[in-house]
């Protein structure tokens, strides 16, 4: 049987969750071939329908609800997980500011667009943002992933926590990323994949030391304290199952994105 490709990011939360699935430690309905890439690349590939299974930003998923459906397991939803706007000094307003962003299809960019307008987005890969701000090439940077733990090392300060803003605005956790399956795989297959992802996460929590070499093989930051802070922040009960509150948060993000003209409306259910 040919393996089915699964795309996810280099970040510790993804490599932790999918370690067992990628290394045959849990039962799967078919062999899995992992393909690791930057999240914005995965977003763009999903727009092309390239992968049957993929990690994706919720903002990008908002544009793809007719073609894909989200698994209940393996995603990133939570509190205290929001993208940060950082700069070398205070930023009094966004208007006319050159702001480095990790991609136009990321949830981070959608949140910043919902928060304010008039800024000039400068796209670059997420790991290039802090050095660019540090060099003065842009006025501020919108950071994600491990960067939220390391930006002070670059002489940067937090200007805005978009997770805090979202939580105060809605009272809900923040949806960042989901694991999608192409709808043409069929409900039975997608549910089997969802069970395998949940089992992979359970295996990782039961054998965390076994995942370390794989995580460090791909991580941008190699310090143990940064890696485990990242995992403990982004891998939580919502990763096990998005649950009713997580679904409510996703639907709230989609409603606000639709109202702002950032994503098209869809009547499709968001989760399998």
C-alpha positions as CSV (number, residue, x, y, z in Angstrom):
1,X,0.0,0.0,0.0
2,X,1.4,3.4,-1.0
3,X,1.9,5.8,2.0
4,X,-0.3,8.8,2.4
5,X,1.5,12.1,2.8
6,X,0.9,14.2,5.9
7,X,2.3,17.7,6.0
8,X,3.2,19.5,9.3
9,X,5.6,22.2,10.5
10,X,9.1,21.9,11.9
11,X,7.8,23.3,15.3
12,X,8.1,21.2,18.5
13,X,4.4,21.0,19.0
14,X,3.9,19.3,15.6
15,X,6.9,17.0,15.8
16,X,5.9,16.0,19.3
17,X,2.3,15.2,18.3
18,X,3.2,13.3,15.1
19,X,6.4,11.5,16.2
20,X,4.6,8.2,16.9
21,X,2.5,8.4,13.7
22,X,5.6,9.1,11.5
23,X,7.7,6.4,13.2
24,X,5.2,3.5,13.2
25,X,4.6,3.5,17.0
26,X,0.8,3.5,16.6
27,X,-1.6,1.7,14.4
28,X,-2.7,3.7,11.3
29,X,-5.2,2.8,8.5
30,X,-2.3,3.1,6.0
31,X,1.4,4.0,6.0
32,X,2.1,7.6,6.7
33,X,4.9,9.6,4.9
34,X,5.6,12.9,6.8
35,X,6.5,16.0,4.9
36,X,7.8,18.9,7.0
37,X,7.5,22.5,5.8
38,X,7.0,26.1,7.0
39,X,3.3,26.7,7.9
40,X,2.8,29.3,5.2
41,X,4.1,26.8,2.6
42,X,1.6,24.2,3.9
43,X,-1.1,26.8,3.7
44,X,-0.3,27.5,0.0
45,X,-0.1,23.8,-0.8
46,X,-3.5,23.3,0.7
47,X,-4.9,26.0,-1.6
48,X,-3.6,23.8,-4.4
49,X,-5.0,20.6,-2.8
50,X,-1.5,19.1,-2.9
51,X,-1.7,17.0,0.3
52,X,-4.5,14.7,1.5
53,X,-3.5,15.4,5.1
54,X,-2.0,18.6,6.4
55,X,-1.4,21.0,9.2
56,X,-2.8,24.4,8.3
57,X,-3.5,27.8,9.8
58,X,-7.2,28.3,10.7
59,X,-7.2,31.5,8.6
60,X,-6.2,29.4,5.6
61,X,-8.7,26.7,6.5
62,X,-11.4,29.4,6.4
63,X,-10.9,29.6,2.6
64,X,-10.9,25.8,2.1
65,X,-13.9,24.5,4.0
66,X,-15.5,23.1,0.8
67,X,-12.4,20.9,0.0
68,X,-11.1,20.0,3.5
69,X,-12.4,19.1,6.9
70,X,-10.6,19.5,10.2
71,X,-9.7,16.6,12.5
72,X,-10.8,16.9,16.1
73,X,-7.3,16.0,17.3
74,X,-3.8,17.3,16.7
75,X,-4.5,21.0,16.3
76,X,-3.4,24.1,18.2
77,X,-6.1,26.0,20.2
78,X,-5.5,27.5,23.5
79,X,-5.1,30.4,25.9
80,X,-1.8,32.3,26.2
81,X,-0.8,31.1,22.7
82,X,-1.3,34.2,20.6
83,X,1.0,35.7,18.1
84,X,3.0,38.7,19.4
85,X,3.8,42.0,17.7
86,X,7.4,42.9,18.7
87,X,9.6,45.9,18.0
88,X,12.8,47.5,19.1
89,X,10.8,50.2,20.9
90,X,7.2,51.4,21.5
91,X,4.9,51.5,18.5
92,X,2.0,53.9,19.0
93,X,-0.1,53.0,16.0
94,X,-0.1,50.5,13.1
95,X,-0.9,52.9,10.3
96,X,1.9,53.1,7.7
97,X,4.2,50.8,9.7
98,X,6.1,48.2,7.8
99,X,5.3,45.0,9.7
100,X,7.0,41.7,9.0
101,X,4.4,38.9,8.8
102,X,4.8,35.1,8.6
103,X,2.4,34.9,5.6
104,X,-0.8,36.3,4.4
105,X,-2.7,33.0,5.0
106,X,-1.6,32.7,8.6
107,X,-4.0,33.1,11.6
108,X,-1.5,35.6,12.9
109,X,-2.0,37.9,9.9
110,X,-5.8,37.5,10.1
111,X,-5.8,38.5,13.8
112,X,-3.7,41.5,13.1
113,X,-6.0,42.5,10.2
114,X,-9.0,42.1,12.5
115,X,-7.2,44.2,15.2
116,X,-6.3,47.1,13.0
117,X,-5.6,48.4,9.4
118,X,-3.4,50.7,7.5
119,X,-0.1,48.9,8.1
120,X,2.2,47.6,5.3
121,X,2.7,43.9,5.5
122,X,6.1,42.5,4.6
123,X,6.0,38.7,4.1
124,X,8.9,36.5,5.2
125,X,9.4,33.1,6.7
126,X,8.6,33.1,10.4
127,X,12.2,32.5,11.5
128,X,13.5,35.5,9.6
129,X,11.2,38.0,11.3
130,X,13.1,38.8,14.5
131,X,16.4,39.3,12.8
132,X,14.7,41.6,10.3
133,X,13.2,43.7,13.1
134,X,16.5,43.7,14.9
135,X,18.3,45.0,11.8
136,X,15.8,47.8,11.4
137,X,14.5,46.6,8.0
138,X,10.9,46.8,9.3
139,X,9.2,48.7,12.0
140,X,7.8,45.6,13.8
141,X,7.4,41.9,13.4
142,X,4.5,39.5,14.0
143,X,6.0,36.4,15.6
144,X,4.8,32.9,16.1
145,X,6.0,29.5,17.3
146,X,9.2,29.4,19.4
147,X,9.8,33.1,18.9
148,X,7.4,34.0,21.6
149,X,10.0,32.6,24.1
150,X,13.2,34.1,22.6
151,X,12.4,37.6,21.3
152,X,14.0,39.4,24.3
153,X,17.3,37.8,23.2
154,X,17.1,39.9,20.1
155,X,16.7,43.1,22.0
156,X,13.0,43.3,21.1
157,X,9.9,44.1,23.3
158,X,6.3,43.1,23.1
159,X,4.0,45.7,21.6
160,X,0.8,43.6,21.4
161,X,-0.3,40.1,22.4
162,X,-3.0,39.2,19.9
163,X,-4.0,36.2,22.0
164,X,-4.8,38.4,25.0
165,X,-6.7,40.7,22.7
166,X,-8.7,37.8,21.2
167,X,-9.5,36.3,24.7
168,X,-10.7,39.7,26.1
169,X,-12.8,40.3,23.0
170,X,-14.5,36.9,22.8
171,X,-13.9,35.2,26.1
172,X,-12.8,32.2,24.1
173,X,-9.5,30.3,23.5
174,X,-7.6,31.2,20.3
175,X,-7.6,28.8,17.3
176,X,-4.2,28.8,15.6
177,X,-3.9,25.7,13.5
178,X,-5.8,22.6,12.5
179,X,-5.0,19.2,11.0
180,X,-7.1,18.9,7.8
181,X,-8.1,15.9,5.7
182,X,-9.4,16.2,2.1
183,X,-13.1,15.5,2.1
184,X,-12.7,13.1,-0.8
185,X,-11.0,10.6,1.5
186,X,-14.4,9.8,2.9
187,X,-15.8,10.0,6.4
188,X,-14.7,6.5,7.5
189,X,-11.1,7.0,6.5
190,X,-10.9,10.5,8.0
191,X,-12.3,9.2,11.3
192,X,-9.7,6.5,11.4
193,X,-7.0,9.1,10.7
194,X,-8.3,11.2,13.6
195,X,-8.1,8.2,16.0
196,X,-4.5,7.6,14.8
197,X,-3.5,11.2,15.5
198,X,-5.1,11.0,19.0
199,X,-3.1,7.8,19.6
200,X,0.1,9.4,18.4
201,X,-0.3,12.3,20.9
202,X,-1.1,9.9,23.7
203,X,2.1,7.9,22.9
204,X,4.1,11.1,22.9
205,X,2.9,12.1,26.4
206,X,3.6,8.6,27.6
207,X,7.1,8.5,26.1
208,X,8.3,12.1,25.9
209,X,12.0,11.3,26.1
210,X,11.6,9.2,22.9
211,X,10.5,12.2,20.9
212,X,13.4,14.5,21.8
213,X,15.9,13.6,19.0
214,X,13.2,14.0,16.3
215,X,12.1,17.3,17.7
216,X,15.6,18.6,17.9
217,X,16.3,17.4,14.3
218,X,13.8,20.0,13.1
219,X,13.5,22.7,15.8
220,X,14.7,26.3,15.2
221,X,15.6,26.6,18.9
222,X,17.5,23.7,20.5
223,X,17.5,24.6,24.2
224,X,15.5,22.0,26.2
225,X,13.7,24.7,28.2
226,X,12.5,26.5,25.0
227,X,11.4,23.2,23.4
228,X,9.4,22.0,26.4
229,X,8.0,25.5,27.1
230,X,6.8,25.5,23.5
231,X,5.2,22.0,23.8
232,X,3.5,22.7,27.1
233,X,2.1,26.0,25.7
234,X,0.8,24.7,22.4
235,X,-0.1,21.0,23.2
236,X,-3.0,20.8,25.5
237,X,-6.5,19.3,26.0
238,X,-7.7,21.0,22.8
239,X,-5.0,19.1,21.0
240,X,-6.4,15.8,22.2
241,X,-9.9,16.8,21.2
242,X,-11.0,20.3,20.1
243,X,-14.2,19.9,22.2
244,X,-17.3,22.2,22.3
245,X,-15.4,25.3,23.5
246,X,-12.7,24.9,20.8
247,X,-15.4,24.5,18.1
248,X,-17.1,27.6,19.4
249,X,-13.8,29.5,19.2
250,X,-13.1,28.3,15.6
251,X,-16.6,29.3,14.5
252,X,-16.2,32.7,16.1
253,X,-12.9,33.3,14.2
254,X,-14.6,32.3,11.0
255,X,-17.6,34.5,11.6
256,X,-15.3,37.5,12.2
257,X,-13.2,36.7,9.2
258,X,-16.3,36.4,7.0
259,X,-17.7,39.7,8.3
260,X,-14.4,41.5,7.6
261,X,-14.2,40.0,4.0
262,X,-11.1,38.0,4.8
263,X,-12.6,34.6,4.1
264,X,-15.6,33.4,2.1
265,X,-18.7,32.1,3.9
266,X,-19.3,28.3,4.0
267,X,-22.1,26.1,5.4
268,X,-19.9,23.1,5.7
269,X,-19.2,21.7,9.3
270,X,-15.8,22.7,10.4
271,X,-14.9,19.3,12.0
272,X,-15.3,15.6,11.2
